[in-house]
Structure formats: C-alpha cells, structure tokens
C-alpha cells in the first residue's frame, strides 16, 4: 500500500485492473460531435412491433445545453415521430400523436449532469400493459426512474419507432439539428419485448459497479432488432445481432488523428495489450472559465477575449501519467491570439481564468506562442526554451505524481532546461519538480482568444493512438490505470439509510459491516439530531445519546425515543472490538482511553475521562494523523469543538454553532482540540470555567477521521460567490458531504445520496439546528468524481472564503458510473 507524499493518506497500487479486466469488455465507443452534424440513419425494410420494444445504450455526454436526440423515427406529419432524447439534462421520450402515432411523453424527474463517466440508459415500451404507468419505463444505471411529467400512451397505441420510416441515432428525422454531443457505446434494440436493465448489465459483486454484460446470445432481437458495437472501423454502422440491420454513417471519421471518432473510451476497463483502456479523462466542462469545448470534450478553445482555463476530469495523486496536446494556432489574430498555456495545477486551484493556467501559485506549466516558449508559474517566467509553437505541433507532458516531477516535449523531443535535456523514463532533468500537493493535480489547458479568434488545444489522453510513444512507465489517464482503492465497496464502512421513524433505528443497525456510530435525524419534524456509538451504547439502542444541535448531556438527552416522521441515518463502521489504552503503560497519550477503530476506513471512536490538564493527549488508534476530530462531553453541558486539518493551526469550529473558526485557547471557545499526531490528539484548555475537551472527571466521546483515498476526502475549497460554483475533486462519488464556511457565520450544511437520490435537488439538513429544511433548491451536484457547488449562498460558497468539508464515498471513481 502506497502512502502519498508522506501525508499518511492511504492508497492502493497503481495500474491494476481492479476487477474490471475479467468481465465483459466493450472495445470501442463512437464519438458524436454536434458541430459536425454526426449521425447514423436506417430505414427498416418493413414495419414490425411498434407497441413493444426496448432500447439500451451506454452514453457519456459532452454538453447539456442543447436538445440531443439519441434515437428517433418517423417525421412530423404523415407517419408522426417518436423521440428518445437528452434535453435540459433530462432523459426524455416524446411521441407526436399524429399520423396514427399515439401521443406520449415521459420526462425524467432527475437531471444528469455528470460528464466524467458513463451512464447506462434503457428505455422500455409496451403499450399493451393494462396499467398505464407500465407502458413506458426508464432505467438509468440499473435503477428504474420516476418521471416529473408523464403522459401515458394509449393502450395498444403504436409509435413511429419500428415503422418502415427513417430512423436516426443523433439528429432529427423531421428537421435539422438536435445532434447528440458525446459518446455512445453498446447499443441494443429489442423488437417485440419490454426488458429491464438487467437484460443488458449487472452489478459487479467485487466493486458494486453497474457494468455491461455479455448478453447478445441471450437476447431475442426480433425482426428489426439490432446491436451496434462500433468495433468495426471499416463499417461503424454494422449490426452484430445477426439481422444485418446495418446503419449508414454520416460525418463520422475513423481516420487517424484528432478527428478520429472511433475511440477506446468505454465503460469497461481491460488490458488491451498496450496502455490499458477504460473510462478516459477528458476536459471537464464543470471546471473552468471562458471555455468552449467540442469533439468529446477534447478540443478546448476560449469562448471570449482572454484566456480559457480547463482541467482534466481525472486528478493525479500518484503514478506516472502522459498526455498530448495538438496545437492549432489562431493565425488570424493580430494581438497574440496564438498564445497557449498548459501544464498541471493543484486540485484546489480556483476556476478564475486570470492569464491562463500558469497564472497562480497552484499552477506549474508552460506558456508558448509563435515566438516564445517558457516554463511559467504564478504568472512569472521560469525558463526560456528559446523555442516556439506552430500550427499542428504536438506538445507532450509527462507527470510523475509520486516524485512530483513534470516534463514537456515538442514533437517528440523532450525540452532542454537549465540542468539538461529531460528524460522522464529515468526521472532526470524535469522542467518542474517538488510538486507535492497531496490532494493531487489536474492536467490543464489554457488557449487564448484575441480579435474574437481563439487558438485551440486538442487533448489526447490516450483514447486514440498517441502521436509519440510515452516514456517507459508512463500511462494513459483512464480508470484502468488508476490505483485500486483501499476500499472497493464503501457501504461496508459508511452508508446512509432511510425509513419511517419507528424503524430507522433497526435500519441503521443493519447498515455497514457493523454500525458503530449512528447519527439520526427526523426529516419531517422539528426535533433534535440523535448521535450514539457502540462504546457508550453497547446495545446500540440509542441510549445514551447526544444531540449535535445542543450542548445537552447524555442524562439530559435521556432515553432514545423513535422519531415520528420519516427519518435518515448516517452510519459508520468502527471495527470489531474496543481497545483499552493505559497511557502510563503504553506511553501513548497522557489520559487513559478506550477506542474502537477501523483503520482501513480511517475512523475511530474514543471514550475518555478528563483530568483538567492543559495539553493532555488522548490516543485515537488510527495509526494516521486525523484530519477531522469532533469531541463532546457526555456528562457536561459543554460545546462540540471540531478540529479540521484545513483550519488555521490552533483554531476550532463548533458543530452545534454557526460561528467562524476561533482559537482553541480563547474565551470564546473555552478550550478545544489542539495539535494532532498519528497516535494522539491534544486537549487544550480555554480561559473560561467551561472546558470543552478535558474538564476534571467529565466524560467525553471523540469521533476521529483520517483521510483514505477513494473513500473519504477531508479538505477545503475557496468559494467564488457564484451559482457556477467550485468543482471539488474527491476521487469518488460522494454519499455524504458536510460543509462549513470557516470564515463567516453560517450553519453547517449536510447533503447525502439517499434523501433525494439524484441531482439536482439534493436536499440539505443543518447539523447545528433541529429544523427540517430539506429544501429542493439546487445547491450541489453529487458527481462520479466529486461535487460541484451550484449556489452563491454564503454558507456554502462565499466569495474568496475558505469552505471546509468532509465527504464519504458511495463508490470510488475507478468503479463509478455517472450520476
């Protein structure tokens, strides 16, 4: 197991298959670029079953700003039209109701705005069903979806699909435009059967991921059924069902180079005998400014005057990585529009463009034009290569995240800097070194727009052939090559449960591989939060418990009373046994304690009795430096001090209050959690009579977390005060996100993946308040690789202010579908 840059963050081994190599493998996807008017068309020789059929496809979208048809048929008058489409971030079906075609509409209740991974989409139709809600079904990633708007087709009604009229994949049959913008793979069309998603995919028992399965021999395709694999580059529209229902290809290319639309970016990971394939990095439309993306989110341009900034969808925390840029100059610009900036940036970089992606201290990269080529950081030139870039040049980057080194090449030749010519394979003469930010780096692009024209950088992360051979040991940035996560299935260690209030306790106790810390909130009533743990409540019946929104003691909180309304439970597993630490015997800490620890998940519960000594220390058992510690006296009506690794050294927050961070030694805080180490945390006295962490004879509980890559992220981001808020890389799909503005007064805010279940209306609660806000206003997108703030509200996203957070995973990004 690797440790990242001496941070203590635990990680798996880089470049392993991670369980994805042994299953069914999709070799190719087809990239549709809307600006190219790319589509497939086919007209069946005869009509078939127009009432009952199923469509299954894997998609990875590029943009959500335009109406994009996935499959449509007919026309607008004589034979009607029926459309499956992606529109306004929703999956929608629409049937016209003219020309003998039944009228119908089904619009998904949730939106799908995750561009970094793959969705599995299944539309299933059967108008012969007696129950009208069974006539159209939508499944996304194996889960049947609800509709925000539903107009049922008439019983036994017929659609344009499966008629002997024009069918298109991408683009409209009755007008121009409406082209799909993204990737498609593994399309099945079943004529005559309404199937569910399990006919085409399954859950990987080792990773919990929804994955394609080898199903073609088990399917009955029917007369007009087809199976498009896109793996035959000489015939992209070839039908592999055995029916020879081949499709005509329009404005799609298999020619080598940046225009090649036949790519190895697919929802399955496997060893292709080269650099490994899977879900590849692209440029991330949720991170950046002044940007225009196209061609599978690989072509980057500035949309207005000045520089664009854009980051890769995958961050690099360990391993060796290679990518290429193809440069297209803006030769028509008279004010330097042919400039480009590129390189790597820390994941905490702001999304503000400035002067490109070498403008901040978090950037390490290069600035080049037709007359210059420099290494640059923080807007300052570092080294002049006495070179330049020309239209069509290939720029290569090699980044060793373990060693913190970055190299640059032009047209296959590694550049010479002050120390010598770079040799990435041997680790010598890097253009940048000492890149040791523990939360990782993005590949970045920053083309410049001058005179309303922009230079262009086309990223190649390896989904098509490299122009030049990567240095030995350097890999393509895709999910196959990502480290195997320490925790493949996070729900064994953290999970979220929903149930009626009377049943939420039993539901919570059934979650994870051992429910040891349970936090319950009634979602329907103005009642307190309820927190209890297995050390102090061995029977896990909720007695004794504490309240995160109050300073009450266990005695005041009294016996557990089941909530009366629908409730939520957040549950952590803290291992299998309690450990008693005799500090004088072990030499660990100065106060005796009992702790229960899950070192794999970086979580421990600690129980101890105070002895009124400033600077006393308590063993936590993590064997790693805690990033988050929350302490509460069980016997005294004291505060809830919170230590967080992103706060100013010596400062705490309080879980039950909305204050900004304060010194642990001030009158305001009355003591708190001080310095932490891999073995202990420190109890620091305040100047008042109340001591939050170490009053004499008072009993305490502490909850301690250390970050585990792919499972937890405990860090911070800087707000921008905009509804297009920061994208925050976690390296996993979050199940739980807790945030607090550390510099301004405002409540803690908590989101999870179960109370709403899908974007954008992820309901929130306040840990410091009994309220049942659960508002449906859009404030956050939970994504396959992290989260994006979508509100300008100060508690979540105040401009220039530090927002701390703690997030726990639903699934590591290596095994995540799009959300």
N, C-alpha and C positions, 0 to 999 in steps of 0.2 A: 504494500500500500504506500502510495506516494504522499509526502507532505509538501504542500505548495509553498515554496519560497520562505520556509521557516515560519510560516504563520500558524502552524498547528491545524490548519484546515485539512481534513482527511479526504483523500480522493482515491479512485480506483486506478487500474493500469490502463494506459493509453493504447488505443488502436485495436482493442479486442472486439470480437464480433458481437458480444453482448447478447447472445441468444437469438439474434436475428438471422444468423447465417445458415441455420439448419432448416428453416422453414421454406415456404413457397417464395419464389423470387420473381419480382417484376423487373425486367431488364431495361425497359425504356419508358419514357413519357414523351408526350408531344406538347411542345410549347406553342401557344396561340398568342400572337401579338395583335391587339385590336387595330393598331395603326396600319398593319399590313393587310387588313381585311381577310384574315386567315379563317378558313372553314373547310368542312367536309360536306359533301352532298350525296344523296342517293334517293332514287325513286323506286319503291318496290314494284315488282312485276305485276302484283295483284294485291288487293286488299286482303287482310287477314283479321284476326280478332281485335276489334277496335274498342272493346269494353274492358278487356283484361290483359294486362302486360306489366312488366317490371323493368326498370332502368337502374343500373348500378354503375357508378363511376367514382374514381379517386380523383380529387382535384386539389390544386394548390393555387390560390388566386393571387393576382398581382395588384389589382386596384379594386376599390368598391364604390367608385364614383359614377359608374355608368351602368346602364342596363345591359346584361350579358346573357345571351341565350346559350343554354347547354345542349338542349335537343328541342327542335320544333318542327312542325309539319303542317302542310296544307297551304292555304292562302287566306285572304281576308274576306272573300265573298263566296265563290262558287262551292268550295269544299271546306270552308271555315279554317280555323287554325287552332292548334294546341301547342303550348309552350312550357317547357321546364327551363327556368332561368335563375340567375343570380342577380338580384336587383336591390339597391339600397341596403346591402349587406345581408339581405334575407334570401332564402331559397323559396321560390315561388312557382306555382303552377297556375296557368290561365288557359281557359278554353272559351272560344268566342261565342258559341251559341247561334251561329248562322250556318247556312249551307247544310243543314241536317246534323250539325255537330252540337252536342249537349253543352250548355253553359256550365262552367265550373270555375272556382278559384280557391286556392289554398296558399296562404302566406304564413311563413314560419313566425312563431311568436318571439323567437330569439334572433339575434344577429350574429354574423360570422365574420369577424374582422381580423383573423389571425393569419398573416401572410407567411409565417415562418415554418409551417409544417403542413401535413396533408389531411384533408377531410375525406371520409368515405360517405357518399351521398347515394341513397336508394329511394327512388320514387316507385310506389307500388299501387296499381289501379285495379279495381274490379267493381264495375257499376252494377253487377248482378247481386251484390250484397244487399240484404234487406235493411240493415242498419246503415243509414246514410253516412255516418262518420267513418265507416269501414271502407268506403269506396275509394278514398284517396289516403294513402299513408306515406309519411316521410320519415326516413331514418337517417340520422347523422351519427357517424362513428358507433353504429350498432344500437343506438337508443332512439326509440320512436319519439317524434317531436309533436308538440302541440302547435296549433295554428292560432295566430292572432285574428285572422279573418278566414272564414270558410264558407263557401257556397257549394253545397253538395251537388254533384251531377245527378241528373235524373236516373232513377232505377232503370237499368238496361240501356242507358244512354251510350252513345258512341263518340269517339274523339277522332281528330284528324290523324293522330299518330296511328300507324299501321294501315292507313289507307294507301291506295296506289297514287299518291301525290308526293310532291317534293318534300324531302326530309333534309334538315341541316343540323349538323353539330357545329355550333358557333354561327352567329349571323342570323338574320331574319329571313323567313321564306316569303314574306309579303311586302317587305320594304328594304331599304338599305340600312347598314349599320347593325348595332346590337351584337357585335362580335365579342366572343369570350376573350378575357385577358388573363391568361395564366397557363397552368399545366394541367393536362388530363392524362390519366393512365387507366388501363384495365377496364374498358367499358364492356358491360354485358347488357344485352337487351333480350328479354324473355317474352316471346309471343304466346299468350294464352294462359299465363299463370301469374297470380299475385303472390310474390315471395317476400319474405322478410330479409333483413340484413344478414342473418346467419347463413343464408344460402351462399353468400359470397365472401364472408370474412368471419373471423373468430378471435377470441381473446387468447393471447399468448399466456399460458399458465405460469411461465417463469418471470415475465415482465409486467403482466397486466395490460399490455398494449393491444388495442384493436388492430388486427393485421389481416391482409388478404390471405385467402387460402386457395389451394389448387382445386377448383370446383368445376372446371369446364366439362369433365367427363361425367359429372353427376347431374348436370343441368339438361333439361329438355328445352331447347331454344325455340322450337316451333318454326313455322314456315318463314316468317320474316325476322326471326331472331338473328342476332349477330354478336360477335365477340371481337373487339378491336384491341390488339396487344401493342400496336405501334412498334413492333420489334423488327419488322422487315423494312429496312431503309430504302429498298427499291420499290416498295409498294406499301406506303404508310397506311392506306385505307383497306388493307387486306382483312377479310373476315376469316377468323380462325375457328368459327363454330362448326364448320363443315357445310354450311349453307351456301357459301360463295356469295354472300350479300356484301360485296365489296363496295367501298365508298370512294368517290372521286376527291382528290386532294387539290386544294386551291390556296395558293400563296403561302405555302409551307415549304421549307427547304431542308435538304439533307447534305448540302454542300458544306465541306469542312470550313471552319472559321466561325466568327461571331454570329453569322446568320443561320447557323445550323439549328434547326428546331427539334431534332431528334436527340434527346438528352438522356443521361443516366440518372437524373434526379427523380427518384421514385420513393414510394412509401415503404419499400423493403430494403434492409441492409444485407449486403453479402460481399464476399471476396470475389472480385471479378478477375483475379489474377494480376491486377495492376495496383491501383491506389485505393481500392475499396469503394463501394458505391452505397448510396442511401439517400436520405433527405439532405440536400446540399444547402450551404449558405447561399443567400442572395443579398442584395441590398435591401435594407429594412425600411419600408415606407412609413413606419411608425416612429422612426428615429431620424430626425434631420430637419433641415430648413432650406427653403428656396430650391427645392429639388423637383426634378421631373424624371420619372423612371419609365422604362419600357422594356420590351423583349425579355419577359420573365423576370423583371426587376433586376436585370443585369446591366442595362445601359443607363448611365447616370449623366444628367445634364442639369445646369442651373436654369430655373424657370423664369428668373428675372435678373436684373442687373446685380452683379456681385458674385460672390462665391456660393456654391451649394455645399452642404455637408451631408454625408450619408454614411451609415455604419452597416456592417455585416449583420445578418440575423443571428449569427452564432459568435459567441465570445470565446477567447482562447485563454484558459487558465493554466494549462500545462500542455506538453507535447511540442512537436515541430510542425510548422504549417507553411504551405506555399500557395501563392495565388499569382495571377497575371492580370494586367490591365492592357487593353488595346486603346491607344490614344487616337482620337480624331480631333484635329486642330480646327479652331474657328478661324479659318484663313481670311474671312471677310471682315473681321473686326479690326478697327483702327485704334482701339485703346487697350490692347493686351488681352483680348478675349480668348487667346490661345493658352492662357495660363492654366495650370492644373496643380492641385495639391493632393497628396496621397500619403498613406503610411498606416500607423496604428495609433489608437487612442484608448486611454483608460475608460472602463465602462461607466465611470462617474462623470464623464465629460458632459457639459451642457449641450443642448441642441441648437444653440445660437451660432449662426454662421461665422460671424467675425470676418476674418480674412482667410477663410478656408480651414482645412483640417490640420494645419500646423500652427494655429493661432493661439493655443492655450498651453499652459504647462503640462496638461494631461496628454498632449499630442507629441508624438515622435515620428517625424516623417520627412517629406521632401516637397519642394516647390520647383516647378520647371516650366519652361516656355520655349519658344523657338530660338531664344537667345541666351538661356541660362538653365542651370540645374544645381540646386543647393539642397543640403540637408537642413532642416529647419524645425524649431520648436519654440513655442511661446512667441511666435512672430519674429524670431531672431534667426538669421542665417548662421549655420554652424560650420559648414564646409562647402567650398565652391569646387564642383567637379570639373569645371571648365568644359561643360558639355551642354546639350540642349535636347529638345524632343521635336520630332517631326511627325507629320500625319502618317498614321499606320504603325508607329513604333509600338513594340511590346515591352512593357515595364513589368518586372518580376519583383516580388517581395518574398523573402524567406524569414520567418519569425520563429525563434526558439523561445517559447514561453517559459521553459524550465530554467534556461540560462539567462533570460532577459536580454536577448540579442536580436538585432534586426539588420538584414542586408537588402540592398537594392541592386537590380541588374537592368540593363537596357539591351534589348535584342539579344538576350542570351549571354551577355558578358557582365560579370559582376563588377561593380564600380570600384575604383581605387580611391581610398581616402587617405588621411594623414599617415596612417600606420601601414598601409599596404593594400593590396587587392583582396577583397573579401572572398573567403572560402567557407560558405555555410556548412558544407559537409564535415569540415574539420573544426568548425566553431571559431575560426580565426578572422581577425580584422573586420569586425562588424562595423556598420555605419552608425549604429546606436547600440549602447549596452546599458546595463544597470536598470533595465525595465522590470521592476519588481513589484508592481501594484498587484496585491493578492487577489482582488476581485476580477482580474482579467482585462483583456484588451480586445477591441474590435479592429478588423481591417476597415479602413476608411477611404472615402473618395471625396474630392472637392474640386469639381470643374468650375470654371469661371465664365460668367456671361458679361460680354461687353458689346455695346452697339446692338443690343437685343439679339445677339447671337451667342451661342454657348459652345465651348469646347465639350468633348464627350470622353468619358472613361467607361469602357465596357469591361465589366468584371468577369473573370473566368476563375471560378472556384473549383473546377475540375469536372463539372457535369458534361463537358465536351472535352475533346482531346486538348492537351496542352500544346502550345506552340514550341515550348522548350522543356526539356526533361528536368523535373525538380531535382534539387540536390539530394544525395543519398540520405534517407531517414526522414525527409520532409513529406508531408501528406496533404491530401485534399481535405478541405474543411467541410466534412459531412458527418452524419450521425454514426456511420460505421466506424470512423476513426476516433470518435470521442471516447474518453475514458469510460470503462464500465463503472457505473455508480456503485458506491458502497452499499446503498440501499436500493434495490431494484423495485420493490413494491412498498412505497411509503406508508400505506394504510396499515401495515403491521406495527408501525411506530407512532403514527398520528392519524387521526381520522375525525370526521365530522358526522354527527348523527342528528336526524330529525324524527320527532314523534310527538304524539299527544303528551301533555304534561304528566298525566298519570303513568305513562310508560317510558318517559325519557330516561329515567334512572336505569332501568334494565337494558334499554337500548344502548346507553353509554357504556355500561359494563360489559357489553358483548363486543365492543369495538377494539381494534388493535389486537396484538398478541398478549395483552394484559393491560387493562385500564387501571392506571396508577395515579393519574392526575386528571380529574374531571371538572370541567367548567360548564355550567348550565345557565341558560337564560330563557325565561318565558318570553316568547315573541309577541304575545297578544296583550299583555297586561303590564302595568307599571309596578313591577316587582324587582327585587334585588337579584343581582348575579349570585350564583352559588358555586363556590370553589372548595374542593376537598381532595384528599390524597390518601394513598394506601398506608403510609407510615402512621399518620394520626387517626385514620379511619380504616382499620384493618379489614373491616367487613364491607367497605365501600358502599355503605347505605346512606351516605350523605350527612351523617352525624359523627363527629362535629364538622362544621364547615365555616367558611368565611365569605365575605361579600366584597368584591373588588370596588364597588361604588361607595363603600362605607369604611370607617375605621373600627367598626364593632369587633368585640372579642368573640371567640367561639361560644362562650357562655351566653352572650347577648344574642348571638345568631340563633342559638337553640337547636331544637331537633329539626331535621330535614322535613320539609313539607312540599309535596309534589306541586309543581306549577299547575295552574288551572287551564292554561292555554297551550296551544301548540308551541313546542319548545325546540331549542337547539342545544347540542352538547359538543364541546371540543375536547378531545381525549388524547392524552399522551401515555405512552408505554415507558415506564422507568425501570425495566429489567425484572428479574425474577426473585430477588431477595434483598433484605435490608442488611446493611453493613454498619457495625458499631465502631466508631473511631475513638479510641482512648488517646487523646492528644499527647499526654505525657509519655505514653508507651510507644507510640508510633513516631512521635516527633513531627507529625503533620498537624499544623494548626495549634492554637492555644486553648480552644474551647472544645470539649468533648461534643461529639455529634453522632447522629445516626443518619445515614444517607442510603438512598436507593437509586441505582444508576443504570442507565442504558448507554454504554459508551459508544456503541455503533451509531446511535441516533443523537449523541451529544446532549443528553438530557439527564438531570438528576434532581431528586427531591431531598432536601436536607432539613432535619429537625434538630434543634439545639436549645439550650437554656442559657440566657445571658448572665454575665458576671460583672458588667459595668466597668470594663477596661477599654479605654480608647486605643484603637489599633489592634484589638484582638482579632484573631483569624480563625476561620472555620473551614474544615475540609469539605470539599464538594464531590470528590470521587470521579470527576470527568476525565482526568489524565489529559486534559487540554485546557487552554485558557478560556474561561467563559466569555461569551460576547453579550450575554443578557442574564441578569440576575434580578429577581423580584423577591423582596422579603416582606413578611408581615408578622407582627406579634400576634400570637394566638391568645395570649392572656391579657394584653394591654391594648387600650384603645389608641393605638399609635398609627402612624402613617404607613403607606405602601411604597417605600423607596424602590426605584428602578435604576439599576446600573445598565448602561448600554455602551458598547465599545465605540460608538460614533460620537458620544457626548464629549464635551471638553473634560480633560482629565480632572478628577476630583468633583465632578458635578453629577447630580442625580435628577431624575424626574419622579413623579408620583402617579401610580396607576389610578388612584381614586380622585385625582385633581386634574384641572386643566391648565396648570401653571407652566411657565417655561422652565428650563433647567436652572438649577441652583447649586451652589457649593454645598457639599455634604457637611461642612463644618459651620454653616451659617445658622443664625437664629431661626431663619425661615424653615430650614429643613430638619433641624433637631437631630442631626446625625443621619447616616445612611451607609451605603456600600462604597468602600474606598477601593484601594488597589486590589487587583485580582491576579492570580497566577495559575499555573497548571494544576495546582493542588488545593489552593485555598482562596477565599475571598475575605476582605478586611471589613470589620465593623468600625465605623468612625462615629465618634460622639459629636453631637451638636452642642450649642451653648444654652439650650433651654432645659427644663426639667424632664422633658419627654425625650427618650432615647429610642429611635426607631428600630435599631438593629441589635442592641446589647444592653438593655436595662437589667439591673440585678434581679435575678430569679425569674425574669419574664421568659416565657416560652415563645419560640419562633419557628416559622417554616420559611424555607427559601426554595425557589424554583430557579434552576440554573441551566442555561443552554450554551453549548459551543457549536459553531457553525460546522456543518457537514456538507461537503459539496454534493449537489444533486438532490439534497433533502431539505436543507434549511439555508436561509440567507438572512443574516442579521447585519444590517448596514444602514446607509442613509442616501438620500438624493437631495439635490438642490431644486427647490420649486422655481417655476417660471411665471406663475400667476396667470396662466393661460389655459383655456379649455383644451387646447392641444398640448397637454402636459407632458412631463418627462416619461420616456420609456425606461423601465428599470429591469436590467438583466438579472435573472435569478439562476438560470441554468436548469430550471424545472417549471412545470405547470403548477402554479400555486393552488393549494387547497384552503389556505388561511393567510390573510395579510393584516397585520396590525401596524398602524402608522400614528405618529405624533409629531406635530410641529414643535421642535425643541427650542425655538427662539421666540415664540409668541404664545400667548394664552389661547387655549382651544382644546376641545375634547380629544381624547384618543378615539380612533375610528377603526372598526374591525369589519372585514369582509370575509366571506368563505365561499366555497364552491357548491354548497348544497341548498342554501335557503332560496336562492333563485335558480341557480344551476347553470345558467348560460348568460353571456353578455347580451345587452349592455347593462341590464337592470340588476346589478349585483347589490343586493340590499345590505345596508350597513347597520351596525349597532355601536353604542358607546360603552366601553368597559367601565367608565367612570360615572355612569348615570343609569338610573333604573328605567329610563324611557324606552319605548318600543318604537324607535324611529322607523327602521326598516323601509326607508324611502326608496322609491323606484327610479329616482332621478339618476341619470348616468354620471358616475363619478370615477369608475375604474373599469378597465378591461383586464380580465384574467386571461393570460395567453399561454401558449405552449412553452415559452422560454422566459416568462416573467410577467410583468404587468405594466400597464400604461395608465397614468392618471389623466382623466378626461374632465376635470373640473378646475375652475380658477379659485375655488373656495380656499381661504387662507389656512384652515385647519389641515388641509390636505396638500396645498400647493401654493403657499405664499411666495411671492417673487423674491428670489435670492436667499430665501431662508432654508435652513437645514431641516429636513424631514427625516426622522429616524423611522426604521421599520423592522419588523420581524416577520418572515414568511416561511411557511412549511409546505411541503410538496404533496401534490396529488400524484404526479409521476415525474421522473427525471426527464429532461429534454430529449435525451437519447432514445427514450421509449414513448415519446408524447405524440399524439395526434393533435391537429389544430383544434383550437377551442372557439 
